[in-house]
Amino acid sequence: MKIRRKSDKMGFFDKLFKKSSSTDQDILWLYIQCDHCGEKVTVRVNPRGDLVAESGETPSSCYTLHKEAMDDKCYRIIKIYIEFDANRRILKQEIQGGKFIEKN
């Protein structure tokens, strides 16, 4: 008969709710504004998990991001598409239903 310690039971929940290993300096923040209502939205992008590696469609882009955001006012979907190079620098960005803005 195996005796479980309290720490064994909590280990599962600790792993489940553990904070991400990425630091704030690894995170890319996007600032957008809804075209319909004007609500400003901050979008968090984790380059290590949110970017998709591309295989030769566009020679210059190595990673892409497809993200959808919704504001708290009119609840419309804002679609974001960004292409990155091998060093995860932005090459091209497109947005539908909103616009990119500077951080306030």
LINHU-V894885 format. One record per run of one state. SS is the DSSP state (2 for helix, 1 for strand, 0 for the rest). FROM is the first residue (numbers start at 1). TO is the last residue. Records with the same first field share a line. If there is no record, write none. Layout:
# LINHU-V894885
SS->FROM-TO ; FROM-TO
This chain:
# LINHU-V894885
0->1-5 ; 17-23 ; 35-39 ; 51-51 ; 54-62 ; 71-76 ; 85-89 ; 97-97 ; 101-104
2->6-16 ; 24-26 ; 47-50
1->27-34 ; 40-46 ; 52-53 ; 63-70 ; 77-84 ; 90-96 ; 98-100
